Amino acid sequence: MSASEKYVAAAYLVVFVAVLAWIAIIAAKLARLERDASELTELARRRAEHADEREKVSV
Amino acid sequence: MGPGLFCDHCSGFVLLRLRNIPLPALAVAAVVLMGTALALIFFYAPIDADQGLSQKIFYIHVPIALTAYACFAWGAWKAFLHLWKRPPGADLESYVAIHQGVIFGALTLLTGSIWARISWGHWWAWSSNQLVTFLILFLFYSAYFMLRYSVEPGPARANMCAVYALFGVVLIPVSWLSIRIAKDYIHPTVFTTNGPQMSGSMFLAFCVSWAALLTLAGTMYRVELAGKRLDSRLRELRELLA
């Protein structure tokens, strides 16, 4: 592999690695958002169940 | 003029509304264009008689730099809209565009350094005005994040960031024109008043590469914006449920 080929490969590889790193960061953020959404859904469900129980008791 | 060609939400006059294109379509277009660009660069465009194979870096370095300029300009435009008409979300859009600009700016500096090493024999040339002005532009917008995260979220932060983003846009024409004004002979000037100084096949590869990188930047912008919006809605929901 000549010096030119190495430098051209390096330049294109830098861009490819940067895009991959960006995808990895976004994937990690998405996983965190998914966890947050599940947590909030669970919280809302418990709230709804609690409200139902209160209604039954008052009736 | 067709309905898709003119922006109604005070986003100005643009060729196509980015938000009207479905995100998966945009991502597929970015992948297809990127593949086409690579094929054109390595199998269609001829090897430069002067620089040899290392000139192939031009097809990625220059479009990345132009995409960085476009991202900074888009961020400044959104900042201007925030200050002018205050549409909801303009501050966030400006922030995400500047973030994309900094990513592409860093890539410009990295690919440029690699090209400089093989062409000039060193990684950086302080004597090249275009390099230095681009570095100033990059550092200016990198400091944007220091400002943003040092102020409490709210209208005051949004206004400060918008003013800062608008000031930075002045550096774009300075960076672009610096090589022409200062008659810098180290950094090559490909686009002159006589048109692009390259063959038709080289220019085609360059245009497709630039289109690919703009589409990639658009996709990244949309994905990041969707993530930020979702994050803010979840935070709001958490506050409501607390």
Boltz contact constraints between the chains, C-beta under 6 A:
constraints:
  - contact:
      token1: [A, 4]
      token2: [B, 52]
      max_distance: 6.0
  - contact:
      token1: [A, 4]
      token2: [B, 53]
      max_distance: 6.0
  - contact:
      token1: [A, 4]
      token2: [B, 54]
      max_distance: 6.0
  - contact:
      token1: [A, 7]
      token2: [B, 54]
      max_distance: 6.0
  - contact:
      token1: [A, 7]
      token2: [B, 114]
      max_distance: 6.0
  - contact:
      token1: [A, 7]
      token2: [B, 118]
      max_distance: 6.0
  - contact:
      token1: [A, 8]
      token2: [B, 53]
      max_distance: 6.0
  - contact:
      token1: [A, 8]
      token2: [B, 56]
      max_distance: 6.0
  - contact:
      token1: [A, 8]
      token2: [B, 57]
      max_distance: 6.0
  - contact:
      token1: [A, 10]
      token2: [B, 114]
      max_distance: 6.0
  - contact:
      token1: [A, 11]
      token2: [B, 57]
      max_distance: 6.0
  - contact:
      token1: [A, 11]
      token2: [B, 111]
      max_distance: 6.0
  - contact:
      token1: [A, 11]
      token2: [B, 114]
      max_distance: 6.0
  - contact:
      token1: [A, 14]
      token2: [B, 110]
      max_distance: 6.0
  - contact:
      token1: [A, 15]
      token2: [B, 60]
      max_distance: 6.0
  - contact:
      token1: [A, 15]
      token2: [B, 107]
      max_distance: 6.0
  - contact:
      token1: [A, 18]
      token2: [B, 107]
      max_distance: 6.0
  - contact:
      token1: [A, 29]
      token2: [B, 227]
      max_distance: 6.0
  - contact:
      token1: [A, 33]
      token2: [B, 230]
      max_distance: 6.0
  - contact:
      token1: [A, 36]
      token2: [B, 234]
      max_distance: 6.0
  - contact:
      token1: [A, 40]
      token2: [B, 237]
      max_distance: 6.0
  - contact:
      token1: [A, 43]
      token2: [B, 241]
      max_distance: 6.0
